[in-house]
Amino acid sequence: MFHRSGPLSDGPPSELLTTEAPDLSGFGVLELRRIIVVLAVIGWRALRSIVRWLPRRRGPASAALAEGVIDGFIHLGPTFVKLGQVMASSPGLFPQWLAGPARRCLDQVPPFPADVVRATIEGDLGAPIAELFESFDEVPLSAASIGQVHACTLSDGRDAVVKVQRPGLRDAMTRDLRVLHGIASVAQRLEWGRSANAEGMVEDLNALTAKELNPVVEAWNQQRFRDQLWSFGDNEGVTVPEVYWDHCGPRTICMERVRGIPMDDFDGLERRGVDAELVLRRGAKAWAEAVLEHGPFHGDLHAGNIWVLDDGRGCFLDFGIMGELSDEWRDVARDLYFTCVFDRDFSRVARAYRRVGVFPEGMGTDEEIGERIGMILGTMLDSGMSHVSLGDLITSSVTLMKDFGGTPPRELMLVGKQLLYIERYTRQLAPDYAAVTDPYLVRNVFPDAAAERLAASGEPVPD
């Protein structure tokens, strides 16, 4: 059988796995021109949407305004689409009338031309498309802010997809991020800008985007997540597409093709008779093990990245955004999780916070601080198990750390955000399921405590 050798056939070299966020302080003529274009496009689209709303006045004017703003974001391209995605996934920071319409940025992005796709792949892999693939579909399966996905068949008959990065992306996004940083610095002078930390939000977006703009890192993250997925000998109901390194390049990722539907296609899941609670439990368990045990975890669990496959397995996709807690903060997360799931000993959480320097010297005993923490987190746990939000518990814990003068890592907030995604699916698909008290999710992390709790429950344990 013919086996081709691509530039990354032996895996990615270390020099391609480094990323550096661009400097946002530069602001010149190009950025000034761009900000004029940005304001003009968003202003025009918003005005047009309001004008269309006026004759019938269906719904509030704010909804029409938001639709126009999001139209402008999509027209302006990848950076603003990414900003829309941040708005959609952070409704607490943005009013619902804007966060709701921003969900369009998750899946309504126009594709770029097929000839550009071909040129990118051929430039990366050093051969014509006809030599690289048995077949190649020029019509994309999907298009996103960073790239788009095309179906193909490899020369050995394997079904695959190729994810290709948009051309000229890095320079364009750097320019736009500088524009957004300039706008954020002005917004920071307003009460809303300060409370939302507008400048910090753009800086976080810059750091995340720098990682996403390196497809080699994304493929490597995907491979690492896949490698750790079955390390305990279970999780057979969950998968990650295999990366085909011999067809990958600096702007191109080739991987196993999977077929299914997004996790938020609730009607589709019902038509297929999917045991949604089982899929949720399996997926949440695999993700929790990544956070608490392995290290690298998926950091963007919106529905386009979580599928239920035709064979019933859950599947993680798109590893452009990843998080990884340091060893000491992973221990904090483990202590917090163990306390909430098993014994409510919040003095353990106090000791964990003290280990990472959250509390100043002489602040009180672990028992005293634990009692205060328990008044907040314990009350949430006691309010009704099936409605408790682990995501809220994590984000409340982060807020508590800040109140004590600590500086929790961005990755801990990223954990909380992903839990909120998981809980959104739970509310729709399995409203009586209480993830916060499910020992199955941590059976490999805390095997003895989980086994005892599972045995006492008498309920069947998923495979």
Residue pairs with C-beta under 8 A, 6 or more apart in sequence:
1 156
2 155
2 156
3 156
3 246
4 127
4 132
4 155
4 246
4 247
5 246
6 125
6 126
6 245
6 246
6 247
6 248
6 249
7 124
7 125
7 126
7 248
7 249
7 250
8 216
8 219
8 245
8 246
8 248
8 249
9 245
9 246
10 245
11 245
12 216
12 219
12 220
12 245
16 214
16 216
16 217
16 250
17 214
17 216
17 217
17 220
19 210
19 211
19 213
19 214
19 217
20 210
21 206
21 207
21 209
21 210
22 170
22 174
22 177
22 206
22 210
24 177
24 178
24 181
24 202
24 203
24 206
25 178
25 181
26 178
27 178
27 182
30 175
31 175
31 178
31 179
31 182
34 175
34 176
34 179
35 179
35 182
35 183
37 76
38 76
38 80
38 176
38 179
41 72
41 75
41 76
42 68
42 69
42 72
42 73
42 76
43 72
44 72
45 68
45 69
45 71
45 72
45 75
46 65
46 68
46 69
46 72
47 68
48 68
49 64
49 65
49 67
49 68
49 71
50 61
50 64
50 65
50 68
52 64
53 59
53 61
53 64
60 97
62 95
62 97
62 98
63 97
63 101
65 97
66 97
66 98
66 100
66 101
66 102
67 101
69 98
69 101
70 84
70 101
70 102
70 104
70 105
72 80
73 80
73 81
73 83
73 84
73 102
73 105
74 80
74 81
74 84
74 104
74 105
74 108
74 109
74 110
76 176
77 145
77 172
77 176
78 145
78 146
78 166
78 169
78 172
78 173
78 176
79 145
79 172
79 173
79 176
79 177
79 180
79 209
80 176
81 105
81 109
81 144
81 145
82 105
82 145
82 173
82 205
82 209
83 105
83 180
83 205
84 102
84 104
84 105
85 102
85 105
85 106
85 145
85 302
86 201
86 205
87 93
87 94
87 98
87 99
87 102
87 105
88 99
88 100
88 102
88 103
88 105
88 106
88 302
89 302
89 417
89 421
90 99
90 417
91 99
91 100
93 196
93 201
94 102
94 196
105 145
106 302
106 303
106 304
107 142
107 304
109 143
109 144
109 145
110 143
111 140
111 143
111 148
112 143
112 148
112 166
112 167
114 138
114 139
116 167
117 138
117 140
117 148
117 150
117 164
118 129
118 138
120 164
120 165
120 167
120 251
120 252
121 129
121 132
121 162
121 164
121 249
121 252
122 128
122 129
122 132
123 249
123 251
124 248
124 249
124 250
124 251
124 252
125 132
125 247
125 249
125 252
129 136
132 155
132 247
133 152
133 153
133 154
133 155
134 152
134 153
134 154
134 155
134 157
135 152
135 153
136 150
136 151
136 152
136 153
136 162
137 150
137 151
137 152
138 150
139 150
140 148
140 149
140 150
141 148
141 149
141 150
141 151
141 161
142 148
142 149
142 304
143 149
144 304
144 318
145 166
146 165
146 166
146 169
146 212
146 213
146 320
147 163
147 164
147 165
147 166
147 215
148 163
148 164
148 166
149 161
149 162
149 163
149 164
150 161
150 162
150 164
151 159
151 160
151 161
151 257
152 160
152 161
152 162
152 254
153 159
153 160
154 160
154 244
154 247
154 254
158 244
158 256
159 256
159 257
160 244
160 247
160 254
160 255
160 256
160 257
161 241
161 254
161 255
161 256
161 257
162 247
162 252
162 253
162 254
163 215
163 252
163 253
163 254
163 255
164 251
164 252
165 213
165 215
165 251
165 252
169 213
170 213
173 209
173 213
177 202
177 205
177 206
177 209
180 202
180 205
181 199
181 202
181 203
181 206
183 198
184 193
184 198
184 199
184 201
184 202
185 198
185 199
186 193
187 193
187 196
187 198
188 194
188 197
188 198
188 199
193 199
204 410
208 321
211 217
211 218
211 320
211 321
211 322
212 218
212 320
212 321
215 248
215 249
215 250
215 251
215 252
215 253
216 248
216 250
218 253
218 318
218 319
218 320
219 243
219 245
219 248
219 253
219 255
219 319
221 296
221 319
221 320
221 322
222 240
222 241
222 243
222 253
222 255
222 319
223 243
224 296
225 240
225 290
225 296
225 297
225 298
225 316
225 319
225 322
226 239
226 240
226 241
226 242
226 243
228 289
228 290
228 294
228 295
228 296
229 235
229 238
229 239
229 240
229 286
230 236
231 294
232 289
232 444
234 444
234 463
235 282
235 285
235 286
235 289
236 313
236 463
237 278
237 279
237 282
237 312
237 313
237 314
237 462
237 463
238 282
238 283
238 285
238 286
238 313
238 314
238 315
238 316
239 258
239 309
239 313
239 314
239 315
239 316
240 315
240 316
240 317
241 255
241 256
241 257
241 258
241 315
241 317
242 255
242 256
243 253
243 254
243 255
243 256
244 254
244 255
244 256
246 254
247 254
248 254
258 307
258 309
258 315
258 317
259 309
259 310
260 307
260 308
260 309
260 310
260 315
261 268
261 269
261 272
261 307
261 308
262 303
262 304
262 306
262 307
263 269
263 279
263 303
263 306
263 307
263 308
263 314
263 425
264 303
264 424
264 425
264 428
265 303
266 428
266 429
269 276
269 308
269 429
272 308
274 308
274 312
275 312
276 425
276 429
276 430
277 429
277 430
277 433
278 462
279 308
279 312
279 314
280 422
280 425
280 426
280 429
280 430
280 433
280 435
281 433
281 438
281 440
281 441
281 462
282 314
282 462
283 306
283 314
283 316
283 422
284 422
284 435
284 438
284 441
285 440
285 441
285 442
285 443
285 444
286 314
286 316
287 297
287 298
287 301
287 316
287 418
287 422
288 337
288 441
288 442
288 445
289 442
289 444
289 445
290 296
290 297
290 298
291 297
291 323
291 325
291 330
291 333
291 415
292 330
292 333
292 334
292 337
292 442
292 445
293 444
293 445
295 324
295 325
295 330
296 322
296 323
296 324
297 322
297 323
297 324
297 415
297 418
298 305
298 316
298 319
298 321
298 322
298 418
299 321
299 322
299 323
299 411
299 414
299 417
299 418
300 318
300 320
300 321
300 418
301 418
301 421
301 422
302 421
303 425
304 317
304 318
305 316
305 317
305 318
306 314
306 315
306 316
306 317
306 421
306 425
307 314
307 315
307 317
308 314
308 315
309 315
323 410
323 411
323 414
323 415
324 411
325 333
325 409
325 411
325 412
325 415
326 409
328 355
328 356
329 356
329 408
329 409
329 411
329 412
331 352
331 355
332 352
332 353
332 355
332 356
332 412
333 412
333 415
334 445
335 348
335 349
335 351
335 352
336 349
336 352
336 393
336 394
336 397
337 442
337 445
338 348
338 442
338 446
338 449
339 345
339 346
339 348
339 349
340 377
340 381
340 390
340 393
340 436
341 436
341 437
341 438
341 439
341 442
341 446
341 453
342 439
342 446
342 449
342 453
344 374
344 378
344 381
345 370
346 370
346 371
346 373
346 374
346 377
346 378
347 366
347 367
347 369
347 370
347 371
348 370
349 370
349 373
349 377
349 397
350 359
350 366
350 367
350 369
350 370
350 373
351 366
353 359
353 369
353 401
353 404
353 406
354 366
354 369
356 406
357 406
358 401
358 404
358 405
358 406
358 408
359 369
359 404
359 405
359 406
360 404
360 405
363 369
363 404
373 400
376 396
376 400
377 393
377 396
377 397
380 388
380 389
380 392
380 393
380 396
381 388
381 393
381 436
385 434
385 436
385 437
386 431
386 432
386 433
386 434
388 434
388 436
388 437
389 419
389 420
389 423
389 436
390 419
390 422
390 423
390 435
390 436
391 416
391 417
391 418
391 419
391 420
391 421
391 422
391 423
392 416
392 420
393 416
393 436
394 412
394 413
394 415
394 416
394 419
395 413
395 416
395 417
395 420
397 412
398 408
398 412
398 413
398 416
401 407
401 408
402 408
422 435
423 435
426 433
426 435
435 441
439 446
439 449
439 450
439 453
439 454
439 457
440 450
440 454
440 461
440 462
442 450
443 450
443 451
443 454
443 461
454 461
